[in-house]
Amino acid sequence: MDAFSTAIRVASHEQHTEAETSTFMSDLLGGRLGVDAYTRYTEQLWFVYRALEDTASALRTDPVAGPFIRPELMRVAELERDLAHLRGPAWRETLSPLPATTAYAARIRECAAGWPGGYVAHHYTRYLGDLSGGQIIRDKAERTWGFARKGDGVRFYVFEQIANPAAFKRSYRELLDTIAADDLEKQRIITECKRAFDFNGAVFRELGDQFPRTAA
Ligand code: HEM
């Protein structure tokens, strides 16, 4: 197969376009939804990143997933600051996952517990996306809802400890290219990456149902 980093990007390209152009994302980024929709989305991310990060330390020495576990990527603390800003100090009390979020987080935890390669698929799908398109989302969110630049509300998108995201992404792709997996396992990881995109699509659909575009 091609370099694994290329194979996984190419294989998920179509679903990436679907995610970007989903009704919820395009309404959100088009400024057609209120800050409550953005907040509800941020809450869903909290469940997803708890699943990715609660399980990370146990995988640190794993030969497949271990190299991907990097402290500078961790997002839960940032999400919690954003949620405290968005919902107030009692943010935990009202937090609830959508059904699609529950399924997504459960699948991440299942992979983390039994299949490190699958965990890498979920890790790639979220963190490499956050380092890329996440920056576009941050910019839109700051403009649409008036958050301070890189401040409370959008800290999730700010990787304070990654000075050069482009260089970081290059080194991440090198990790993918040298992953301790044979071709069959790489194929399985690619399949799981597509599932990860499906889970994100399902969350967007449920959010879209809950927050229909404001009538023009
Ligand atoms: C409107 C929403 C989004 C925008 C504007 C966006 C934009 C982008 C852009 C511009 C890149 C290319 C970066 C580069 O070439 O280095 C990228 C990469 C990526 N995005 Fe997104 N994205 C969005 C949503 C998503 C979602 C929902 C996911 C999955 C949960 C995702 C996952 C990824 C991944 C995994 C990559 C890395 C591809 C690779 O180089 O291997 N993106 N995104």
Boltz pocket constraint, residues with backbone or C-beta under 6 A from the ligand:
constraints:
  - pocket:
      binder: B
      contacts: [[A, 5], [A, 8], [A, 9], [A, 16], [A, 19], [A, 20], [A, 21], [A, 25], [A, 29], [A, 124], [A, 125], [A, 126], [A, 128], [A, 129], [A, 130], [A, 132], [A, 133], [A, 134], [A, 136], [A, 137], [A, 169], [A, 196], [A, 197], [A, 200]]
      max_distance: 6.0
